[in-house]
Amino acid sequence: MQNTHPTTVERELELKLVLSPERAVPVPARLAYRTDDPYAIHITFHVGTEHPVNWTFARELLVEGVFRACGHGDVRVWPTKVDGRGVVLIALSSPDGDALLEAPAAQVSAWLERTLRAVPPGTESERLGLDEGLAELLATTVIADDLWMRDPWPSDEAQDGEL
């Protein structure tokens, strides 16, 4: 397992909750990425209630969604232009309802770049220590097998040259 302390890459930004083609309301949000949870991103929406709304989904989904439409089910992400500005649309579905959020593409991309520098794509599993844990487990098994195969009751008969 990596012996570095977990790092969090955060960014506060204002998203827009799209209510209709003509109407959107601002929603303060925090993007968070933790190196000890390397496959996920966390978004906290401050919606003016006592408790913020939290969503967690795959970092890869947002990385891809900056460039092309992706996702299905609860989270879908795609790039578009609104009034000439590049934005990323994030559609969220839950039993409580659906939301369409608009995020500034440049700010989201800059934040994603920081997460990709913290944990480059393809190295996430190293952060989880799965390889080391598996190697440790297998090494323990090999030792146990080696002990199992030994004769627990050595012969009392002396071999040539032994006392």
Order of alpha helices (4+ residues) and beta strands (2+ residues): beta-beta-beta-beta-alpha-beta-beta-beta-beta-alpha-alpha-alpha
